[in-house]
Amino acid sequence: QVQLVESGGGSVQAGGSLRLSCTASGNSYSSYCMGWFRQAPGKEREGVATIDKFGRTTYADPVKGRFTISKDNAKNTLFLQMNSLKPEDTAMYYCAAANMVWVRCLEYNYWGQGTQVTVSS
Protein backbone atom coordinates (compact mmCIF):
# COMPACT_ATOMS: atom_id res chain seq x y z
CA GLN A 1 0.00 0.00 0.00
CA VAL A 2 0.99 3.60 -0.45
CA GLN A 3 0.26 6.85 1.35
CA LEU A 4 -0.14 10.03 -0.71
CA VAL A 5 0.11 13.72 0.17
CA GLU A 6 -0.61 16.49 -2.34
CA SER A 7 0.83 19.98 -2.32
CA GLY A 8 1.24 22.95 -4.63
CA GLY A 9 -2.33 24.15 -4.95
CA GLY A 10 -3.26 27.78 -4.68
CA SER A 11 -4.93 30.71 -6.37
CA VAL A 12 -3.77 31.94 -9.76
CA GLN A 13 -5.02 34.20 -12.52
CA ALA A 14 -6.37 32.80 -15.77
CA GLY A 15 -3.51 31.97 -18.11
CA GLY A 16 -1.15 31.26 -15.26
CA SER A 17 0.56 28.06 -14.21
CA LEU A 18 0.80 25.81 -11.19
CA ARG A 19 2.70 22.62 -10.48
CA LEU A 20 1.09 20.14 -8.14
CA SER A 21 3.17 17.56 -6.32
CA CYS A 22 2.22 14.27 -4.72
CA THR A 23 4.69 12.63 -2.39
CA ALA A 24 4.29 8.94 -1.77
CA SER A 25 5.44 6.69 1.02
CA GLY A 26 5.33 2.93 1.09
CA ASN A 27 6.81 0.11 -0.87
CA SER A 28 6.86 -0.33 -4.63
CA TYR A 29 5.80 3.21 -5.51
CA SER A 30 7.21 2.87 -9.01
CA SER A 31 5.05 -0.19 -9.66
CA TYR A 32 1.76 1.71 -9.35
CA CYS A 33 -0.37 3.54 -11.81
CA MET A 34 -0.61 7.12 -10.60
CA GLY A 35 -3.30 9.61 -11.43
CA TRP A 36 -4.64 13.08 -10.82
CA PHE A 37 -8.36 13.61 -10.34
CA ARG A 38 -10.37 16.73 -9.61
CA GLN A 39 -13.75 17.61 -8.24
CA ALA A 40 -15.48 20.97 -8.37
CA PRO A 41 -18.37 21.85 -6.05
CA GLY A 42 -21.60 20.31 -7.29
CA LYS A 43 -19.85 18.21 -9.92
CA GLU A 44 -18.72 14.61 -10.06
CA ARG A 45 -15.09 13.64 -9.70
CA GLU A 46 -13.21 13.72 -12.98
CA GLY A 47 -10.05 11.97 -14.05
CA VAL A 48 -7.41 14.44 -15.21
CA ALA A 49 -4.30 12.48 -16.11
CA THR A 50 -2.62 9.16 -15.40
CA ILE A 51 0.82 7.63 -15.74
CA ASP A 52 1.70 3.97 -15.30
CA LYS A 53 4.91 2.23 -14.34
CA PHE A 54 5.98 2.11 -17.98
CA GLY A 55 5.61 5.88 -18.35
CA ARG A 56 2.49 5.66 -20.48
CA THR A 57 0.23 8.68 -19.96
CA THR A 58 -3.41 9.54 -20.52
CA TYR A 59 -5.17 12.90 -20.36
CA ALA A 60 -8.74 14.02 -20.17
CA ASP A 61 -9.79 16.01 -23.21
CA PRO A 62 -10.28 19.33 -21.36
CA VAL A 63 -6.64 19.41 -20.23
CA LYS A 64 -4.85 17.99 -23.27
CA GLY A 65 -2.10 20.28 -24.43
CA ARG A 66 -2.18 22.28 -21.20
CA PHE A 67 -1.38 19.80 -18.42
CA THR A 68 1.53 17.39 -18.16
CA ILE A 69 1.79 14.49 -15.73
CA SER A 70 5.21 13.21 -14.76
CA LYS A 71 6.97 11.44 -11.93
CA ASP A 72 10.35 11.24 -10.29
CA ASN A 73 10.69 7.69 -9.05
CA ALA A 74 13.89 8.44 -7.16
CA LYS A 75 12.01 10.99 -5.05
CA ASN A 76 8.71 9.07 -4.89
CA THR A 77 6.97 12.13 -6.28
CA LEU A 78 4.23 12.64 -8.85
CA PHE A 79 3.75 15.99 -10.58
CA LEU A 80 1.04 17.75 -12.52
CA GLN A 81 2.27 20.76 -14.46
CA MET A 82 -0.73 22.94 -15.26
CA ASN A 83 -0.30 25.69 -17.84
CA SER A 84 -2.76 28.09 -19.44
CA LEU A 85 -5.11 27.65 -16.53
CA LYS A 86 -8.76 28.50 -16.99
CA PRO A 87 -11.45 29.31 -14.42
CA GLU A 88 -13.11 25.98 -15.23
CA ASP A 89 -10.01 24.23 -13.91
CA THR A 90 -10.97 25.37 -10.42
CA ALA A 91 -11.40 22.26 -8.28
CA MET A 92 -9.99 20.17 -5.51
CA TYR A 93 -7.23 18.08 -7.05
CA TYR A 94 -6.48 14.60 -5.74
CA CYS A 95 -3.55 12.28 -6.25
CA ALA A 96 -4.39 8.59 -6.47
CA ALA A 97 -2.66 5.27 -7.00
CA ALA A 98 -3.74 1.97 -8.51
CA ASN A 99 -2.16 -1.44 -8.51
CA MET A 100 -1.10 -2.94 -11.81
CA VAL A 101 -1.53 -6.47 -13.06
CA TRP A 102 0.72 -7.16 -16.01
CA VAL A 103 0.11 -4.04 -18.13
CA ARG A 104 -3.27 -3.05 -16.71
CA CYS A 105 -4.11 -0.47 -14.05
CA LEU A 106 -6.64 -1.74 -11.56
CA GLU A 107 -8.90 0.36 -9.33
CA TYR A 108 -7.60 3.61 -7.84
CA ASN A 109 -7.82 2.56 -4.21
CA TYR A 110 -5.26 4.90 -2.64
CA TRP A 111 -6.01 8.61 -2.34
CA GLY A 112 -4.42 11.75 -1.01
CA GLN A 113 -6.25 14.43 0.94
CA GLY A 114 -6.49 16.87 -1.95
CA THR A 115 -5.14 20.32 -2.73
CA GLN A 116 -7.30 23.23 -3.84
CA VAL A 117 -6.71 24.98 -7.16
CA THR A 118 -8.57 28.23 -7.79
CA VAL A 119 -8.27 30.08 -11.10
CA SER A 120 -9.68 33.58 -11.32
CA SER A 121 -10.43 35.64 -14.41
Secondary structure, 3 states (H helix, E strand, C coil): CEEEEEECCEEEECCCCEEEEEEEEECCHHHCEEEEEEECCCCCCEEEEEECCCCCEEECHHHCCCEEEEEEHHHCEEEEEECCCCHHHCEEEEEEEEEEECCEEEEEEEECCCEEEEEEC
